Amino acid sequence: MAEQKRIAIIGGGIIGLSAAYFLQADGHEVTILEKDDIGAGSSRHNAGLVVPSHFVPLAAPGMVRLALRWMFNPESPLYVKPRLDVDLMTWLWHFAASCTRKKATRAMPLLRDLSLASYGLYEEMSDRGGLKFGLEKKGLLMLFRTEHGKRGTVGTAATAASIGVDARVLNKAGLQELEPHVTYRATGGVYYPGDAHLVPAAFLECLRDLLLERGVNILTSRSVVGFETRPALISGVRTSDGMVKADEYVLAGGAWSPEIIRDLRLRFPMQAGKGYSITVPATREGPRIPCLLEEARVAVTPMGDQIRFAGTMELTGMTSDINLRRVHALLRAVPKYFENLHPSVEHASTVWSGLRPCTPDGLPYIGRFRGFDNLIAATGHAMIGVSLAPITGRLVAEIVNQKIPSVDLLLMRPDRYA
């Protein structure tokens, strides 16, 4: 058993709760500080995908050209609101510098290994931990409908095979054989049988209940307003309802992370990437296997008696306002891939937007900061927070326990832009 420490986790999303799970299991006294309610950021209403297939980072070769084509179109998968903002300009500069084949090639095995490790931990939490959150290993279908989409999707499948990720190219007949009840307009796809999905809200709720049962102190509506420091250490965190002192501090604040630590003068490039999801009742004609619609960049995830459509990346600052024009554009894409699937806002039980924490190179920030020996980053997971949550939690516990990390942290060090 590791030496018991007091741990304060800043952020009560899926990353913060996962870190608390592994830290408490190692015998530490854990307190979670959450400014709203558990999972109120982007953790609750996302696509719920666990995706070893997502080994290509957001900052991929060719993304700058694609982003320039999309960025001023309010209905495109990626939209950047034109504005004079030093933080945005700095982020875009680092993003452009990261979109190289060399950097993507270094990142791909890491993202693969992180997601594979996370899936194994999800299985442990479900099977041995008794948590019920709708985990299903049905794989993932990447659907395409154009020759351009086919080239990109099949090319990624070839890269997947080269790094040991199972990827099976299917024509339209192959799609029908896999899901006979679905009538496709997509012309083909790639099936990734190693992927999985879950119900994010169910995971958050059962994990929260388990943590409370095990004595983790969860303080909601508790904003962080500053820190007490001494040389190379944080000695306390000031909150909206008093001081919290701990031996170690974990920054898991998602898109709010840079603002939380601004007074510590740590350089930490991050942008809030707004995404949307629309949840509607499932139909007989809907897919049972989660799908990603290649050209539209839309995720389609069955969740029990509901189905969720999620997508878009919108760099518009720290606002979660819902742009219905973008929501309708997302939904209009779906019938282009499925004959009998016509979702609409009118049928939705939930129309949601959330802010995802995006780093310039598409890799999360995990590890200790050089400036403060007891501050650990666990943030910046962008669109794969669900996929990487358990392994991030385990890595945080390994760092606290001064163990050799089970995954090399070099590419994810939090001060790589300092």
VEXLUM-901423 format. One record per residue (C-alpha): residue in three letters; x, y negated, z negated. Coordinates in pm, 1 decimal, decimal comma. Each point is the difference from the previous one (the first is absolute). Example, Ala and Ser with C-alpha at 12.3 -4.5 7.8 and 13.67 -1.06 7.14 Angstrom:
2
SITE   tipa         c1         c2         c3
SITE    ALA     1230,0      450,0     -780,0
SITE    SER      137,0     -344,0       66,0
END
This chain:
418
SITE   tipa         c1         c2         c3
SITE    MET        0,0        0,0        0,0
SITE    ALA      132,4     -345,1       95,9
SITE    GLU       56,1     -268,6     -262,7
SITE    GLN     -338,8     -158,1      -66,0
SITE    LYS      -31,3     -356,4      122,4
SITE    ARG     -271,5     -263,6       11,3
SITE    ILE      -92,6      -61,6      364,4
SITE    ALA     -209,9     -290,3      129,5
SITE    ILE     -138,2       53,2      350,1
SITE    ILE     -115,6     -316,6      176,6
SITE    GLY     -279,8      104,8      235,3
SITE    GLY     -286,0      245,1      -37,2
SITE    GLY      -26,9      125,2      357,2
SITE    ILE       81,2      346,6      126,9
SITE    ILE      376,7      -58,8      -31,3
SITE    GLY      -20,1     -129,0     -356,3
SITE    LEU     -226,2      283,6     -113,6
SITE    SER      221,0      259,8      166,7
SITE    ALA      306,0     -141,8     -176,0
SITE    ALA     -188,7       10,3     -330,2
SITE    TYR      -92,9      365,1       59,6
SITE    PHE      360,5      116,1       34,0
SITE    LEU      140,2     -231,5     -266,5
SITE    GLN     -257,3      113,2     -257,5
SITE    ALA       64,7      363,7       89,4
SITE    ASP      366,0      -63,3      -87,3
SITE    GLY      -95,9     -124,9     -345,3
SITE    HIS       17,5     -376,1       47,5
SITE    GLU     -239,6     -252,1     -154,9
SITE    VAL     -167,7     -165,5      297,8
SITE    THR     -202,0     -320,8       33,6
SITE    ILE     -160,0     -105,4      330,5
SITE    LEU      -70,1     -369,3       61,2
SITE    GLU     -260,4      -66,9      270,5
SITE    LYS     -126,3     -346,3       89,7
SITE    ASP     -339,5      127,4      116,6
SITE    ASP     -136,0      353,7      -29,8
SITE    ILE      171,0      328,6       81,7
SITE    GLY       48,7       34,7      376,1
SITE    ALA     -147,0     -342,2       75,2
SITE    GLY      265,7      -79,8      262,1
SITE    SER       44,9      224,6      303,2
SITE    SER       -6,5      334,1     -185,2
SITE    ARG     -370,7       80,8      -13,2
SITE    HIS     -146,2      -46,3      348,3
SITE    ASN      283,6      100,1      232,9
SITE    ALA        8,8      288,8      247,4
SITE    GLY      121,0      252,3     -260,6
SITE    LEU      259,9      164,4      224,5
SITE    VAL      303,9      203,0     -109,9
SITE    VAL      206,9      -11,1      313,2
SITE    PRO      338,7      161,8       64,3
SITE    SER      -88,6      -88,5      361,0
SITE    HIS       57,1     -368,9      -85,9
SITE    PHE      376,1       23,8       10,8
SITE    VAL       45,2     -294,9      239,1
SITE    PRO       32,4     -321,7     -206,3
SITE    LEU     -215,0     -305,1       65,2
SITE    ALA      314,5     -172,6      128,7
SITE    ALA       36,9      234,4      296,2
SITE    PRO      180,9      -59,7      330,7
SITE    GLY     -228,7     -193,4      233,2
SITE    MET     -215,1     -142,9     -280,0
SITE    VAL      122,6     -355,2       53,2
SITE    ARG     -114,1        5,4      363,2
SITE    LEU     -330,8      159,3      -98,4
SITE    ALA      -49,0     -242,7     -287,7
SITE    LEU       59,8     -298,9      227,8
SITE    ARG     -265,5      132,4      236,6
SITE    TRP     -250,8       50,8     -280,8
SITE    MET       77,7     -258,9     -261,4
SITE    PHE     -213,6     -287,9      126,3
SITE    ASN     -298,7      214,1       97,4
SITE    PRO     -249,4      -11,3     -292,1
SITE    GLU     -141,4      343,0       97,7
SITE    SER      328,0      186,7       52,6
SITE    PRO      132,0      267,5     -238,7
SITE    LEU      264,2     -249,1     -119,4
SITE    TYR      -78,0     -366,6      -57,5
SITE    VAL      232,1     -266,5     -142,1
SITE    LYS     -167,2     -323,7     -101,1
SITE    PRO      219,8     -281,1      136,7
SITE    ARG      122,5     -207,4     -294,6
SITE    LEU      309,4     -174,7     -132,5
SITE    ASP      108,1      229,3     -281,1
SITE    VAL      363,6       57,6      -95,3
SITE    ASP      -70,8      341,7     -153,0
SITE    LEU     -179,5      114,7      316,1
SITE    MET      276,3     -129,8      227,3
SITE    THR      263,6      176,1     -211,5
SITE    TRP     -199,0      323,0        5,7
SITE    LEU      -47,2      -15,1      377,9
SITE    TRP      374,1      -60,2       46,4
SITE    HIS       87,3      308,4     -205,7
SITE    PHE     -276,6      199,1      170,6
SITE    ALA      140,3      -76,8      346,2
SITE    ALA      349,2       97,1     -117,3
SITE    SER     -135,8      332,3     -131,8
SITE    CYS     -171,7      106,4      323,9
SITE    THR      296,4      193,0      136,3
SITE    ARG       34,8      363,1       95,7
SITE    LYS      295,2       43,1     -236,6
SITE    LYS     -193,9     -120,0     -303,9
SITE    ALA     -312,2      197,4       91,6
SITE    THR      207,1      316,2       44,5
SITE    ARG      142,8      -44,4     -350,1
SITE    ALA     -344,0      -60,4     -149,9
SITE    MET     -192,3      286,0      162,3
SITE    PRO      140,3      297,0     -199,8
SITE    LEU      -47,4     -200,0     -320,3
SITE    LEU     -366,8      -75,0       69,7
SITE    ARG      -54,7      363,3       98,9
SITE    ASP      158,1      128,2     -321,0
SITE    LEU     -187,5     -246,0     -220,0
SITE    SER     -339,4      100,0      142,1
SITE    LEU       75,7      373,4      -15,3
SITE    ALA      107,8      -35,1     -363,1
SITE    SER     -313,3     -200,1      -77,6
SITE    TYR     -227,3      261,7      150,5
SITE    GLY      162,3      266,8     -216,9
SITE    LEU      -55,2     -216,0     -308,2
SITE    TYR     -363,4      -62,1       96,4
SITE    GLU      -45,9      377,7       16,7
SITE    GLU      152,5       37,9     -346,6
SITE    MET     -222,8     -273,4     -141,1
SITE    SER     -305,4      159,8      157,7
SITE    ASP       72,8      367,5      -68,4
SITE    ARG      193,4        0,3     -326,1
SITE    GLY     -103,9     -341,4     -130,6
SITE    GLY     -369,8       60,1       55,7
SITE    LEU      -60,6     -331,1      175,8
SITE    LYS     -283,1        5,3      254,6
SITE    PHE       33,5     -263,9      267,8
SITE    GLY     -102,3      164,5      326,2
SITE    LEU      346,7      106,2      115,6
SITE    GLU      -28,9      185,3      330,9
SITE    LYS      278,9      118,0      227,4
SITE    LYS     -178,6       -8,5      334,0
SITE    GLY      273,9     -181,5      186,7
SITE    LEU      -31,3     -313,7      209,4
SITE    LEU      -91,0      -63,1      362,6
SITE    MET      163,1     -283,9      191,5
SITE    LEU     -245,0      -67,4      283,8
SITE    PHE       76,2     -183,6      323,1
SITE    ARG     -215,3     -105,0      293,6
SITE    THR      242,2     -168,0      243,8
SITE    GLU      319,2      102,3      174,6
SITE    HIS      189,6     -262,3     -197,0
SITE    GLY     -139,2      134,8     -326,5
SITE    LYS       83,9      353,2      106,3
SITE    ARG      363,7      -88,1       70,1
SITE    GLY       43,1     -159,3     -340,4
SITE    THR     -179,8      274,8     -193,3
SITE    VAL      170,0      288,2      179,4
SITE    GLY      336,5     -175,4      -29,9
SITE    THR      -47,5      -28,0     -376,9
SITE    ALA      -91,5      369,6       -9,1
SITE    ALA      331,3       84,3      166,7
SITE    THR      182,6     -207,5     -261,1
SITE    ALA     -198,4      176,7     -271,9
SITE    ALA      112,7      338,1      128,1
SITE    SER      362,1     -117,8       -2,5
SITE    ILE      -16,5      -72,7     -374,7
SITE    GLY     -199,3      307,9      -95,2
SITE    VAL     -354,1     -140,5      -14,3
SITE    ASP     -254,3      235,1      158,4
SITE    ALA     -179,7     -178,9      286,7
SITE    ARG     -224,1      167,5      258,5
SITE    VAL      -96,6     -177,9      322,2
SITE    LEU     -361,5       68,0      101,3
SITE    ASN     -197,7      -76,4      312,7
SITE    LYS     -372,7      -71,6      -18,0
SITE    ALA      -85,8      369,8        1,0
SITE    GLY      241,3       49,6     -290,1
SITE    LEU     -175,7     -272,7     -195,4
SITE    GLN     -337,4      166,0       61,0
SITE    GLU      136,0      335,0     -114,0
SITE    LEU      123,9     -154,7     -323,0
SITE    GLU     -327,8     -183,9      -71,5
SITE    PRO     -276,6      157,4      213,9
SITE    HIS     -278,4     -212,7     -152,7
SITE    VAL      166,3     -326,0      111,2
SITE    THR      -45,6     -141,0      350,3
SITE    TYR      316,9     -187,1       88,6
SITE    ARG       55,2     -287,3      236,0
SITE    ALA      367,0       11,0      -92,2
SITE    THR      198,2      171,9      273,6
SITE    GLY      234,7      181,3     -235,6
SITE    GLY      194,3      -23,4     -320,9
SITE    VAL      271,9      132,5     -225,4
SITE    TYR      -87,3      215,5     -299,4
SITE    TYR      214,8      -23,1     -313,9
SITE    PRO     -104,4      301,8     -212,4
SITE    GLY      222,3     -100,6     -294,0
SITE    ASP     -197,1     -314,6      -84,0
SITE    ALA     -272,7      -26,9     -262,2
SITE    HIS     -256,8     -241,9     -136,1
SITE    LEU     -179,2      -80,9     -324,3
SITE    VAL     -261,0     -235,3     -145,3
SITE    PRO      197,8     -294,5     -142,0
SITE    ALA     -267,9     -119,3     -243,6
SITE    ALA      -36,6      351,3     -142,4
SITE    PHE      375,8       29,3      -47,7
SITE    LEU       19,7     -334,1     -180,8
SITE    GLU     -291,7       80,7     -227,7
SITE    CYS      109,5      346,7     -105,2
SITE    LEU      360,4     -111,6      -46,1
SITE    ARG     -107,8     -300,4     -208,1
SITE    ASP     -214,4      223,7     -221,3
SITE    LEU      284,4      249,3      -43,9
SITE    LEU      246,8     -275,3      -91,6
SITE    LEU     -238,3     -145,3     -258,1
SITE    GLU      -52,3      347,0     -143,7
SITE    ARG      377,5       41,7      -32,2
SITE    GLY       47,8     -329,3     -180,9
SITE    VAL      110,0     -235,6      276,3
SITE    ASN      -98,9     -357,9      -85,0
SITE    ILE     -183,2     -150,4      299,0
SITE    LEU      -55,5     -376,0      -32,4
SITE    THR     -226,2     -138,7      273,8
SITE    SER      -75,0     -368,5       67,9
SITE    ARG      354,6      -65,3     -124,9
SITE    SER      197,8     -222,6      236,5
SITE    VAL      375,9      -39,6      -25,9
SITE    VAL       87,6     -369,4      -36,2
SITE    GLY      373,4       18,3      -69,9
SITE    PHE      292,3      180,1     -159,2
SITE    GLU      232,5      -36,7     -293,7
SITE    THR      355,2       81,1       99,0
SITE    ARG      347,1       27,4     -137,1
SITE    PRO      315,3       64,7      203,2
SITE    ALA      -66,8      285,1      250,9
SITE    LEU     -311,7      113,0     -189,7
SITE    ILE     -370,0      -71,6      -29,5
SITE    SER      -95,8      -18,1     -367,5
SITE    GLY     -373,9      -52,3       42,7
SITE    VAL     -278,1      -75,9      243,2
SITE    ARG     -243,3     -283,7      -68,5
SITE    THR     -358,0       82,0       95,3
SITE    SER     -328,1     -188,5        1,0
SITE    ASP      -72,5      163,1     -337,2
SITE    GLY      330,0        1,8     -182,0
SITE    MET      351,3      140,9       17,8
SITE    VAL       81,5      361,9       88,6
SITE    LYS      344,1      134,2      -86,6
SITE    ALA      156,5      316,2      139,1
SITE    ASP      333,7      165,9       65,4
SITE    GLU      -59,7       34,3      375,0
SITE    TYR     -225,8     -189,2      241,7
SITE    VAL     -140,3      140,3      324,6
SITE    LEU     -113,2     -242,4      271,3
SITE    ALA     -291,1      167,5      179,9
SITE    GLY     -198,4     -311,6       86,2
SITE    GLY      -53,6       72,7      368,9
SITE    ALA      -35,0     -310,2      216,3
SITE    TRP       11,2     -220,0     -311,8
SITE    SER      347,4      124,9      -98,7
SITE    PRO      203,3     -296,3      136,3
SITE    GLU     -220,5     -248,9     -184,1
SITE    ILE       19,2      201,5     -324,0
SITE    ILE      381,2      -18,8      -10,5
SITE    ARG       46,6     -340,2      164,8
SITE    ASP      128,3     -156,8     -324,9
SITE    LEU      272,8      266,5      -15,1
SITE    ARG      149,7     -141,5      322,9
SITE    LEU       28,5      336,6      170,3
SITE    ARG       -3,5        3,8      379,6
SITE    PHE     -273,0      235,4      101,0
SITE    PRO     -136,6      -37,9      358,3
SITE    MET     -357,3      123,8       22,7
SITE    GLN     -315,9      -93,1      186,4
SITE    ALA     -357,7       90,1      -79,5
SITE    GLY     -137,1      203,0      291,0
SITE    LYS     -375,6      -19,6      -14,4
SITE    GLY     -187,6      311,2      105,1
SITE    TYR     -368,0       83,5       25,5
SITE    SER     -208,6      307,4      -61,2
SITE    ILE     -364,0       77,8       68,9
SITE    THR     -164,6      299,9     -165,2
SITE    VAL     -320,1      146,5      148,7
SITE    PRO     -203,3      319,5      -47,2
SITE    ALA      153,1      300,6      176,9
SITE    THR     -179,1      158,3      294,3
SITE    ARG        1,2      352,6      145,6
SITE    GLU      186,6     -126,7      304,1
SITE    GLY      278,2     -159,8     -202,2
SITE    PRO      347,6      154,5      -29,5
SITE    ARG       96,0      223,4     -293,6
SITE    ILE      369,5      -62,0       66,7
SITE    PRO      130,2     -355,5      -61,1
SITE    CYS       94,8     -183,9      317,5
SITE    LEU      207,4     -295,9      105,0
SITE    LEU     -111,2     -177,4      316,8
SITE    GLU      329,9      -79,6      170,3
SITE    GLU      -78,1     -301,8      216,1
SITE    ALA     -236,8     -160,2     -255,1
SITE    ARG      213,1       85,2     -307,9
SITE    VAL     -311,2      107,2     -191,9
SITE    ALA      -14,3      279,9     -258,8
SITE    VAL     -308,1      221,2      -27,2
SITE    THR      -21,9      198,6     -324,9
SITE    PRO     -282,5      234,2     -105,8
SITE    MET      -64,0      -29,6     -374,9
SITE    GLY     -273,5      239,6     -110,0
SITE    ASP     -336,0     -135,9      110,3
SITE    GLN      162,8     -318,4      128,7
SITE    ILE      244,9      -95,7      269,6
SITE    ARG      242,1     -291,5      -20,4
SITE    PHE      141,0     -212,4      281,4
SITE    ALA      308,9     -201,8      -89,6
SITE    GLY      254,5     -208,9      180,8
SITE    THR      148,1     -331,3      110,7
SITE    MET      302,8     -188,3     -126,9
SITE    GLU      -64,1     -365,7      -64,4
SITE    LEU      274,1     -232,1     -129,7
SITE    THR     -211,0     -289,7     -120,5
SITE    GLY      136,3      -60,6     -348,5
SITE    MET     -140,5      100,8     -337,1
SITE    THR     -365,1       -5,4       95,5
SITE    SER     -234,5      297,0        7,4
SITE    ASP     -278,0     -180,3      189,6
SITE    ILE     -178,0      232,4      241,3
SITE    ASN       17,2     -101,9      364,6
SITE    LEU     -307,7      168,9      146,3
SITE    ARG      127,4      -56,2      353,3
SITE    ARG      290,2      235,1      -77,7
SITE    VAL     -228,7      247,5     -176,2
SITE    HIS     -227,1       19,8      304,7
SITE    ALA      302,0       38,8      230,3
SITE    LEU      121,4      291,3     -213,6
SITE    LEU     -338,0      171,8       16,7
SITE    ARG      -41,8      -60,0      375,8
SITE    ALA      313,2      205,3       59,1
SITE    VAL     -145,7      318,8     -150,2
SITE    PRO     -251,8       93,4      276,8
SITE    LYS      284,1      -19,2      254,0
SITE    TYR      137,4      319,8     -157,7
SITE    PHE     -321,1      175,6     -116,7
SITE    GLU     -316,5       44,4      207,3
SITE    ASN     -242,5        7,7     -293,2
SITE    LEU      166,7     -218,2     -260,4
SITE    HIS     -133,9     -357,8       -7,1
SITE    PRO       70,6     -152,2     -342,3
SITE    SER     -130,0     -345,5      -82,9
SITE    VAL       22,9     -245,8     -285,4
SITE    GLU     -377,5       32,1      -44,9
SITE    HIS       41,5      366,4     -101,5
SITE    ALA      298,8      -60,0     -227,9
SITE    SER       -4,6       71,1     -370,4
SITE    THR      329,4     -189,9      -32,9
SITE    VAL      171,9     -266,3      210,7
SITE    TRP      333,2      -70,6     -164,7
SITE    SER      323,0     -186,6       49,5
SITE    GLY      320,3       43,1     -195,7
SITE    LEU      356,9     -129,2       -1,8
SITE    ARG      276,4      252,0       66,3
SITE    PRO      357,0      -79,7     -108,8
SITE    CYS      215,8        0,2      312,9
SITE    THR      379,8       -9,2        0,2
SITE    PRO      190,0     -116,8      309,2
SITE    ASP      148,3      343,8       76,3
SITE    GLY     -307,1      210,3      -83,8
SITE    LEU      166,1      173,2     -297,2
SITE    PRO     -117,9      -49,9     -358,5
SITE    TYR      201,2     -164,4     -273,7
SITE    ILE       91,0      267,8     -255,5
SITE    GLY      281,8      -33,5     -253,0
SITE    ARG      159,2     -231,4     -253,8
SITE    PHE       69,1     -365,8       71,3
SITE    ARG      362,0     -107,1      -30,4
SITE    GLY      -92,7     -313,5     -193,4
SITE    PHE     -197,6      176,7     -273,7
SITE    ASP      108,7      341,5     -122,0
SITE    ASN     -342,5       95,2     -137,7
SITE    LEU     -220,0     -111,4      293,7
SITE    ILE      -97,3      272,2      250,1
SITE    ALA     -174,8      -68,0      332,0
SITE    ALA     -276,4      230,4      120,8
SITE    THR     -176,0     -199,9      268,7
SITE    GLY       -3,6      -86,8      370,8
SITE    HIS     -168,4      318,3      129,0
SITE    ALA     -209,0     -178,9      265,4
SITE    MET     -248,6      243,1      158,4
SITE    ILE      140,9      318,1     -156,4
SITE    GLY      -47,8      -71,5     -370,2
SITE    VAL     -229,9      299,2      -45,1
SITE    SER      240,6      220,4      191,8
SITE    LEU      300,0      -99,7     -214,2
SITE    ALA     -159,1      -61,0     -341,7
SITE    PRO       90,5      323,3     -185,8
SITE    ILE      360,2       13,3      120,8
SITE    THR       40,9     -368,2      -88,7
SITE    GLY     -128,6       76,7     -348,9
SITE    ARG      242,5      288,7      -37,5
SITE    LEU      292,4     -211,7      125,7
SITE    VAL      -81,0     -272,8     -253,1
SITE    ALA        2,3      261,4     -278,0
SITE    GLU      332,8      135,5      122,4
SITE    ILE      147,9     -351,0       -1,2
SITE    VAL     -123,1      -64,5     -354,5
SITE    ASN      136,0      338,1     -113,0
SITE    GLN      335,9      -72,0      168,0
SITE    LYS      -27,4      310,4      216,4
SITE    ILE      133,0       36,9      351,8
SITE    PRO     -299,0      -99,7      217,8
SITE    SER     -160,4      284,3      193,3
SITE    VAL        7,0     -226,3      310,3
SITE    ASP      288,0     -230,7       91,6
SITE    LEU     -100,1     -357,7      -90,7
SITE    LEU      267,7     -181,3      202,6
SITE    LEU     -226,6     -120,7      283,2
SITE    MET     -273,6     -101,7     -245,9
SITE    ARG      205,7     -205,3     -247,4
SITE    PRO     -202,1     -308,6      -97,4
SITE    ASP      276,8     -256,1       49,8
SITE    ARG      105,1      110,9      348,6
SITE    TYR      -84,9     -348,8      129,7
SITE    ALA      172,8     -187,0     -285,0
END
